[in-house]
């Protein structure tokens, strides 16, 4: 069974065209570096079609991966501190 049969026909055509293009773009063997987000799908595509290239995560997504959990931790710690000093306090967040 072909893996593509699970997709709608219009998507299959688009996917085939993309795969055909990625198999033989001009200068493909000269690609040394690919900068991208941290998507597993994109990394798999890059590894498959550009095996000689080094894959590097772009700065925005690396920083986002670090800052988001820290921000959640900070927010929870802040809430615990407020509750410790004034248990009846209700916190409201503005975004």
Buried (B, 14 or more C-beta within 10 A) or exposed (E): EEEEEEEEEEEBEEEEEEEEEBEEEEEBEEBEEBEBEEEEEEBEBBEEBBEEBEBEBEEEEEEEEEEEEEEEEEEEEEEEEEEEEEEEEEEEEEE
